[in-house]
Amino acid sequence: MASKYDLTQRIAPHLDRHLVFPILEFLQERGLYPEEDLLKAKIEQLNHTNMVDYAMDIHKSLYRTDEVPHEMVERRAEVVGRLKALEEAAAPIVTFLQNPNAVQELRADKQYNLQMLNDRYQIGPDQIEALYQYAKFQFECGNYSGAADYLYQYRALCTNPEKSLSALWGKLAAEMLMQSWDIALEELLRLKDIIDSKSFSSPLNQVQSRIWLMHWSLFVFFNHENGRNQIIDLFNQDKYLNAIQTNAPHLLRYLATAFVVNKRKRPQFKEFIKVIQQEQYSFEDPITEFLACVYVNYDFDAAHKKLKECEEVIMNDPFLGKRVEEGNFATISLRDEFLENARLFIFETYCRIHQRIDMGVLAEKLNLNYEEAETWIVNLIRTSKLEAKIDSKTGAITMEHHHPNVYEQLIDHTKSLSGRTYKLATQLLEHAQTQATR
């Protein structure tokens, strides 16, 4: 079952090859597939990069030999030669960038910088383009730190919007591969702003860029301390949610998980449940199916079964199953938070539609034994605004339902009206501006 819900084959086509390696490492560690198959997959990916030494090491491990194919030896010599040539071509601009006093002469005005570099240092467009090629080659060789630095400098000098955008994608990938999550988040948000404001040759290209951005963002959002809020802010925007529904429904797993583990229930949650309801027949995943069981079908027996599957999915997902070392033990913190909040979802919904609840039945639906369920519910009633009483003699929970009056219901139904109106007006304005520029 573990590999049944693995999304690697759906996610990998939307990633840079280098970003696939951490996923393959995770799958190898979890043993979801035969190790031989994963090693072959790594070599297949490496054949399209310049990390020849890494490919040689994997080849030796896979075939248990100290010999490597002649093609790899030739490829290595070719990479070294190409690296030296690019290093020489970029030498003038690299030397300039390594001089702190010279770099201080740069200004925010790119045209001024280009003129100054040409007049004082004889550095022209060819040398700046050489810096881009050198940075890109460094990235392909696995030198992510050097690539990130050079791509940052290149963007400060580049006047070609397309090349600058390409450099930003590369910078983001490099920062993620170095696990510099704060910087990666900054680059991610910068890239989002460009994608949303840029004029694309067709709407399809813009949608594709958004899909790529969301796939890349998974690395950041499930490693950054504020990522679980950020993923909801990004994925739940209409333009991005539409892209998910039409082209990448598997990403609903991650948005659903973020909603479940979020400490405060977001106002968008009700609308997201409608999306789950719409997509429940086009995409099957235990985490989205769990929410459908609780909030759409009110099938608590099915929710109980899905909760066990959700735990398995989280443990074997490369983004959700991150292990945190605590002394001699490793825990999956997101799994624990998910199960805790998921039980709360079941409890709240079950209580909402029942007046009197048998503790034994509820314990079974929460996947807890009787004593654990009783302790969990007592603590929940103490810490929440839940109006309930436990009868220890009969082993039952009695709910005291509060029915909102008409005024409260009216406020609840209209409180998001202004936001929807603003969103609609913004979309109409954007459409009008697009038509005007054509």
KOLNUBA-509726 format. One record per residue (C-alpha): residue in three letters; x, y, z; residue number from 1. Coordinates in steps of 0.001 Angstrom, whole numbers, padded with zeros to 6 digits. Layout:
residues N
REC residuo      c1      c2      c3 num
REC     ALA       X       Y       Z NUM
...
//
This chain:
residues 438
REC residuo      c1      c2      c3 num
REC     MET  000000  000000  000000   1
REC     ALA  002879  002346  000765   2
REC     SER  004042  002614 -002844   3
REC     LYS  000427  002707 -004112   4
REC     TYR  000056  006297 -002937   5
REC     ASP  003582  007438 -003824   6
REC     LEU  003319  010595 -005967   7
REC     THR  006916  010666 -007243   8
REC     GLN  005973  009835 -010838   9
REC     ARG  003418  012645 -010846  10
REC     ILE  005639  015211 -009136  11
REC     ALA  009030  014539 -010785  12
REC     PRO  008062  015812 -014303  13
REC     HIS  007454  019268 -012763  14
REC     LEU  010847  019453 -011025  15
REC     ASP  014399  020205 -012032  16
REC     ARG  016374  016933 -012186  17
REC     HIS  018485  017953 -009219  18
REC     LEU  015379  018308 -007058  19
REC     VAL  014444  014694 -007789  20
REC     PHE  017542  013366 -005975  21
REC     PRO  016324  014216 -002427  22
REC     ILE  013060  012402 -003222  23
REC     LEU  014909  009308 -004470  24
REC     GLU  017084  009403 -001342  25
REC     PHE  013954  009421  000829  26
REC     LEU  012368  006532 -001079  27
REC     GLN  015601  004559 -000747  28
REC     GLU  015729  005221  002993  29
REC     ARG  012096  004107  003424  30
REC     GLY  012582  001022  001244  31
REC     LEU  009433  001641 -000799  32
REC     TYR  011022  000202 -003938  33
REC     PRO  013842 -002275 -004627  34
REC     GLU  017164 -000525 -004042  35
REC     GLU  018452 -001633 -007443  36
REC     ASP  015562  000162 -009182  37
REC     LEU  016219  003383 -007245  38
REC     LEU  019954  003294 -008001  39
REC     LYS  019173  002866 -011702  40
REC     ALA  016744  005800 -011484  41
REC     LYS  019501  007936 -009934  42
REC     ILE  021946  007055 -012720  43
REC     GLU  019262  007856 -015311  44
REC     GLN  018813  011311 -013765  45
REC     LEU  022563  011873 -013375  46
REC     ASN  023201  011090 -017044  47
REC     HIS  021527  014425 -017837  48
REC     THR  023676  016414 -015396  49
REC     ASN  027408  017060 -014987  50
REC     MET  027721  015192 -011665  51
REC     VAL  029787  012436 -013230  52
REC     ASP  031707  011508 -010064  53
REC     TYR  028411  010919 -008251  54
REC     ALA  027186  008763 -011142  55
REC     MET  030417  006741 -010998  56
REC     ASP  029972  006096 -007262  57
REC     ILE  026400  004888 -007772  58
REC     HIS  027468  002689 -010698  59
REC     LYS  030103  001028 -008479  60
REC     SER  027535  000493 -005732  61
REC     LEU  024885 -000849 -008118  62
REC     TYR  027115 -003331 -009932  63
REC     ARG  029471 -004014 -006998  64
REC     THR  032603 -003199 -008954  65
REC     ASP  035485 -000728 -008902  66
REC     GLU  035350 -000367 -012678  67
REC     VAL  033267  002257 -014469  68
REC     PRO  032216  002372 -018140  69
REC     HIS  034594  004074 -020546  70
REC     GLU  031766  006449 -021517  71
REC     MET  031701  007833 -017969  72
REC     VAL  035466  008426 -018000  73
REC     GLU  035179  010265 -021312  74
REC     ARG  032196  012232 -020042  75
REC     ARG  034167  013302 -016970  76
REC     ALA  037067  014582 -019104  77
REC     GLU  034579  016455 -021289  78
REC     VAL  032955  018110 -018243  79
REC     VAL  036322  019165 -016787  80
REC     GLY  037377  020666 -020134  81
REC     ARG  034095  022528 -020543  82
REC     LEU  034309  023844 -016965  83
REC     LYS  037798  025262 -017576  84
REC     ALA  036669  026952 -020798  85
REC     LEU  033674  028574 -019098  86
REC     GLU  035851  029617 -016155  87
REC     GLU  038228  031419 -018508  88
REC     ALA  035387  033111 -020386  89
REC     ALA  033813  034361 -017136  90
REC     ALA  037153  035278 -015496  91
REC     PRO  036911  039073 -016066  92
REC     ILE  033451  039431 -014480  93
REC     VAL  034252  036928 -011690  94
REC     THR  037420  038846 -010822  95
REC     PHE  035405  042059 -010698  96
REC     LEU  032754  040515 -008431  97
REC     GLN  035425  039213 -006043  98
REC     ASN  036744  042764 -005549  99
REC     PRO  034646  044428 -002772 100
REC     ASN  035806  047937 -003693 101
REC     ALA  034848  047440 -007326 102
REC     VAL  031432  045975 -006465 103
REC     GLN  030634  049102 -004428 104
REC     GLU  030594  051053 -007682 105
REC     LEU  027463  049194 -008818 106
REC     ARG  024121  050978 -008553 107
REC     ALA  020450  050044 -008850 108
REC     ASP  020450  051397 -012410 109
REC     LYS  021376  048444 -014642 110
REC     GLN  022090  050594 -017686 111
REC     TYR  024559  052657 -015665 112
REC     ASN  026243  049464 -014447 113
REC     LEU  026622  048081 -017961 114
REC     GLN  028149  051324 -019195 115
REC     MET  030479  051573 -016179 116
REC     LEU  031646  047963 -016546 117
REC     ASN  032330  048473 -020235 118
REC     ASP  034180  051785 -019785 119
REC     ARG  036285  050984 -016713 120
REC     TYR  036749  047229 -016775 121
REC     GLN  036202  046298 -020429 122
REC     ILE  033414  043941 -019400 123
REC     GLY  030642  043753 -021979 124
REC     PRO  027499  041696 -022697 125
REC     ASP  029566  038663 -023746 126
REC     GLN  031309  038450 -020363 127
REC     ILE  027976  038876 -018506 128
REC     GLU  026452  036099 -020612 129
REC     ALA  029532  033983 -019809 130
REC     LEU  028755  034472 -016099 131
REC     TYR  025266  033003 -016662 132
REC     GLN  026638  029997 -018542 133
REC     TYR  029330  029466 -015896 134
REC     ALA  026758  029638 -013071 135
REC     LYS  024457  027225 -014892 136
REC     PHE  027324  024790 -015455 137
REC     GLN  028322  025016 -011784 138
REC     PHE  024750  024103 -010863 139
REC     GLU  024823  021094 -013182 140
REC     CYS  028059  019996 -011513 141
REC     GLY  026374  020112 -008098 142
REC     ASN  028180  023239 -006849 143
REC     TYR  024963  024864 -005647 144
REC     SER  026615  027455 -003422 145
REC     GLY  028753  028882 -006244 146
REC     ALA  025835  028741 -008655 147
REC     ALA  023546  030641 -006253 148
REC     ASP  026108  033416 -005781 149
REC     TYR  026802  033850 -009501 150
REC     LEU  023113  033716 -010454 151
REC     TYR  022362  036420 -007890 152
REC     GLN  025094  038637 -009354 153
REC     TYR  023957  037871 -012890 154
REC     ARG  020380  038976 -012143 155
REC     ALA  021713  042291 -010817 156
REC     LEU  023340  042943 -014214 157
REC     CYS  021003  041188 -016647 158
REC     THR  018646  043298 -018795 159
REC     ASN  016983  040345 -020545 160
REC     PRO  013740  039526 -018644 161
REC     GLU  013622  035897 -019848 162
REC     LYS  017224  035189 -018868 163
REC     SER  016701  036928 -015539 164
REC     LEU  013634  034741 -014864 165
REC     SER  015578  031612 -015774 166
REC     ALA  018356  032662 -013384 167
REC     LEU  015782  033139 -010602 168
REC     TRP  014475  029589 -011089 169
REC     GLY  018065  028336 -010848 170
REC     LYS  018753  030437 -007751 171
REC     LEU  015625  029041 -006068 172
REC     ALA  016635  025454 -006850 173
REC     ALA  020159  026019 -005529 174
REC     GLU  018906  027528 -002257 175
REC     MET  016496  024634 -001738 176
REC     LEU  019192  022045 -002406 177
REC     MET  021390  023804  000187 178
REC     GLN  018373  023794  002558 179
REC     SER  018546  027571  002979 180
REC     TRP  014816  027760  003616 181
REC     ASP  014531  031451  004584 182
REC     ILE  016291  032604  001416 183
REC     ALA  014424  030010 -000650 184
REC     LEU  011081  031371  000609 185
REC     GLU  012098  034906 -000400 186
REC     GLU  013044  033723 -003900 187
REC     LEU  009835  031680 -004147 188
REC     LEU  007635  034679 -003357 189
REC     ARG  009671  036853 -005741 190
REC     LEU  009136  034274 -008479 191
REC     LYS  005394  034138 -007745 192
REC     ASP  005092  037921 -008139 193
REC     ILE  006842  037760 -011513 194
REC     ILE  004676  034871 -012756 195
REC     ASP  001463  036629 -011694 196
REC     SER  002404  039975 -013271 197
REC     LYS  004310  038820 -016376 198
REC     SER  002737  038856 -019827 199
REC     PHE  002926  035315 -021188 200
REC     SER  002577  034327 -024833 201
REC     SER -000473  032255 -023854 202
REC     PRO -002520  031684 -020665 203
REC     LEU -001490  028022 -020818 204
REC     ASN  002179  028973 -020300 205
REC     GLN  001256  031016 -017240 206
REC     VAL -000744  028103 -015787 207
REC     GLN  002210  025791 -016428 208
REC     SER  004554  028184 -014602 209
REC     ARG  002188  028239 -011629 210
REC     ILE  002082  024438 -011565 211
REC     TRP  005881  024252 -011595 212
REC     LEU  006056  026861 -008825 213
REC     MET  003645  024910 -006617 214
REC     HIS  005576  021671 -007045 215
REC     TRP  008877  023380 -006208 216
REC     SER  007283  025132 -003252 217
REC     LEU  006637  021807 -001488 218
REC     PHE  010328  021652 -000525 219
REC     VAL  010094  025080  001103 220
REC     PHE  006672  024893  002729 221
REC     PHE  007245  021614  004537 222
REC     ASN  010645  022695  005854 223
REC     HIS  010131  026367  006675 224
REC     GLU  008723  027129  010130 225
REC     ASN  005850  029181  008673 226
REC     GLY  005372  026986  005623 227
REC     ARG  002065  025442  006653 228
REC     ASN  000428  028869  006622 229
REC     GLN  002188  029934  003439 230
REC     ILE  001052  026875  001456 231
REC     ILE -002590  027666  002253 232
REC     ASP -002071  031311  001260 233
REC     LEU -000590  030265 -002098 234
REC     PHE -002438  027084 -003112 235
REC     ASN -005850  028365 -002032 236
REC     GLN -005762  031438 -004267 237
REC     ASP -008308  031060 -007071 238
REC     LYS -005761  031096 -009896 239
REC     TYR -003574  028489 -008235 240
REC     LEU -006447  026317 -007002 241
REC     ASN -007911  026274 -010517 242
REC     ALA -004522  025165 -011862 243
REC     ILE -004441  022354 -009278 244
REC     GLN -007935  021149 -010145 245
REC     THR -007337  021143 -013897 246
REC     ASN -003717  019992 -014142 247
REC     ALA -002353  018733 -010802 248
REC     PRO -005078  017352 -008482 249
REC     HIS -002442  015316 -006591 250
REC     LEU -001331  018582 -004950 251
REC     LEU -004625  018551 -003034 252
REC     ARG -002927  016070 -000663 253
REC     TYR -000560  018783  000554 254
REC     LEU -003154  021540  000805 255
REC     ALA -005483  019178  002697 256
REC     THR -002678  018234  005092 257
REC     ALA -001890  021903  005725 258
REC     PHE -005526  022589  006589 259
REC     VAL -005637  019641  008994 260
REC     VAL -002427  020464  010889 261
REC     ASN -003067  024193  011017 262
REC     LYS -003515  025221  014648 263
REC     ARG -006423  027506  013865 264
REC     LYS -009145  026489  011472 265
REC     ARG -008899  028816  008520 266
REC     PRO -012062  030525  007203 267
REC     GLN -011275  029077  003751 268
REC     PHE -011691  025537  005086 269
REC     LYS -015399  025300  004246 270
REC     GLU -014739  026344  000661 271
REC     PHE -011902  023832  000422 272
REC     ILE -014236  021022  001515 273
REC     LYS -016391  021910 -001515 274
REC     VAL -013314  021426 -003715 275
REC     ILE -012692  018044 -002073 276
REC     GLN -016290  017122 -002813 277
REC     GLN -015910  018130 -006464 278
REC     GLU -012664  016212 -006939 279
REC     GLN -013393  013061 -004893 280
REC     TYR -014161  011053 -008033 281
REC     SER -011234  012325 -010123 282
REC     PHE -008445  011905 -007556 283
REC     GLU -008126  009243 -004872 284
REC     ASP -005931  009906 -001863 285
REC     PRO -006443  008813  001764 286
REC     ILE -005968  012336  003141 287
REC     THR -008545  014007  000883 288
REC     GLU -010839  010980  001243 289
REC     PHE -010622  011293  005035 290
REC     LEU -011921  014879  004850 291
REC     ALA -014683  013777  002478 292
REC     CYS -015718  011022  004914 293
REC     VAL -015936  013470  007834 294
REC     TYR -017361  016612  006221 295
REC     VAL -019176  015410  003074 296
REC     ASN -020425  011866  003645 297
REC     TYR -020450  011866  007478 298
REC     ASP -019203  008281  007283 299
REC     PHE -017249  007938  010528 300
REC     ASP -016505  004227  010115 301
REC     ALA -014845  004969  006775 302
REC     ALA -013035  007951  008333 303
REC     HIS -011675  005617  011034 304
REC     LYS -010247  003299  008345 305
REC     LYS -008881  006190  006286 306
REC     LEU -007075  007585  009329 307
REC     LYS -004847  004500  009404 308
REC     GLU -004104  004910  005700 309
REC     CYS -003344  008614  006227 310
REC     GLU -000693  007707  008784 311
REC     GLU  000944  005345  006286 312
REC     VAL  000815  007982  003539 313
REC     ILE  002427  010658  005717 314
REC     MET  005234  008343  006838 315
REC     ASN  006110  007486  003227 316
REC     ASP  005698  010899  001609 317
REC     PRO  009034  012702  001030 318
REC     PHE  007542  016080  001995 319
REC     LEU  005231  015057  004840 320
REC     GLY  007377  012320  006371 321
REC     LYS  010281  014470  007543 322
REC     ARG  011984  012879  010540 323
REC     VAL  013126  014960  013508 324
REC     GLU  015965  013531  015608 325
REC     GLU  015312  013687  019352 326
REC     GLY  018170  012044  021228 327
REC     ASN  018298  008412  020163 328
REC     PHE  014837  008545  018625 329
REC     ALA  013434  009908  015369 330
REC     THR  009865  011208  015250 331
REC     ILE  007615  012404  012457 332
REC     SER  006125  015491  014067 333
REC     LEU  003673  016201  011258 334
REC     ARG  002166  012714  011584 335
REC     ASP  001487  013235  015289 336
REC     GLU -000084  016646  014681 337
REC     PHE -002174  015293  011818 338
REC     LEU -003569  012389  013844 339
REC     GLU -004343  014635  016821 340
REC     ASN -006206  017219  014732 341
REC     ALA -007898  014557  012596 342
REC     ARG -009364  012975  015738 343
REC     LEU -010575  016421  016754 344
REC     PHE -012288  016822  013367 345
REC     ILE -014045  013460  013815 346
REC     PHE -015056  014306  017380 347
REC     GLU -016405  017773  016559 348
REC     THR -018414  016584  013567 349
REC     TYR -019727  013472  015322 350
REC     CYS -020817  015532  018308 351
REC     ARG -022511  018083  016099 352
REC     ILE -024969  015512  014741 353
REC     HIS -025510  013461  017930 354
REC     GLN -027124  014428  021246 355
REC     ARG -025860  011477  023286 356
REC     ILE -022698  009515  022424 357
REC     ASP -021444  006195  023757 358
REC     MET -017801  006559  024853 359
REC     GLY -016890  003073  023610 360
REC     VAL -018242  003776  020129 361
REC     LEU -016445  007124  019978 362
REC     ALA -013166  005547  021177 363
REC     GLU -013331  003093  018271 364
REC     LYS -013937  005867  015753 365
REC     LEU -011015  007861  017172 366
REC     ASN -008758  004800  016901 367
REC     LEU -008057  004898  020685 368
REC     ASN -008724  002505  023545 369
REC     TYR -011442  003429  026082 370
REC     GLU -009123  004957  028722 371
REC     GLU -007158  006979  026146 372
REC     ALA -010382  008260  024582 373
REC     GLU -011811  009307  027959 374
REC     THR -008643  011201  028907 375
REC     TRP -008425  012806  025452 376
REC     ILE -012066  013974  025522 377
REC     VAL -011849  015305  029110 378
REC     ASN -008776  017387  028154 379
REC     LEU -010517  018576  024994 380
REC     ILE -013618  019747  026875 381
REC     ARG -011424  021612  029385 382
REC     THR -009366  023417  026770 383
REC     SER -012063  024139  024179 384
REC     LYS -015425  025868  024122 385
REC     LEU -017170  022542  023672 386
REC     GLU -020376  022329  025731 387
REC     ALA -020479  018675  026817 388
REC     LYS -020758  016535  029925 389
REC     ILE -019353  013058  030585 390
REC     ASP -021383  010554  032586 391
REC     SER -018759  008142  033948 392
REC     LYS -021398  005678  035213 393
REC     THR -023104  005138  031878 394
REC     GLY -019961  005865  029814 395
REC     ALA -021767  008443  027692 396
REC     ILE -021198  012014  026540 397
REC     THR -024149  014402  026514 398
REC     MET -023915  017347  024136 399
REC     GLU -025513  020714  024846 400
REC     HIS -026118  022105  021387 401
REC     HIS -026143  025844  020824 402
REC     HIS -028321  026902  017896 403
REC     PRO -027349  030272  016386 404
REC     ASN -030145  032777  015976 405
REC     VAL -031205  034173  012610 406
REC     TYR -029038  037278  013030 407
REC     GLU -025885  035164  013653 408
REC     GLN -026658  032998  010625 409
REC     LEU -027085  036086  008442 410
REC     ILE -023730  037487  009596 411
REC     ASP -022050  034126  008967 412
REC     HIS -023376  033911  005394 413
REC     THR -022538  037504  004428 414
REC     LYS -019208  038123  006187 415
REC     SER -017192  036958  003176 416
REC     LEU -019319  038866  000657 417
REC     SER -017077  041946  000528 418
REC     GLY -014002  039780 -000057 419
REC     ARG -015683  037925 -002908 420
REC     THR -016865  041203 -004459 421
REC     TYR -013331  042627 -004313 422
REC     LYS -011914  039447 -005868 423
REC     LEU -014445  039555 -008704 424
REC     ALA -013750  043254 -009376 425
REC     THR -009990  042568 -009456 426
REC     GLN -010428  039727 -011961 427
REC     LEU -012616  041909 -014219 428
REC     LEU -010028  044709 -014072 429
REC     GLU -007195  042327 -014942 430
REC     HIS -009204  040957 -017874 431
REC     ALA -009909  044478 -019141 432
REC     GLN -006230  045438 -018903 433
REC     THR -005213  042271 -020768 434
REC     GLN -007683  043031 -023559 435
REC     ALA -006405  046645 -023761 436
REC     THR -002772  045540 -024265 437
REC     ARG -003638  043200 -027142 438
//
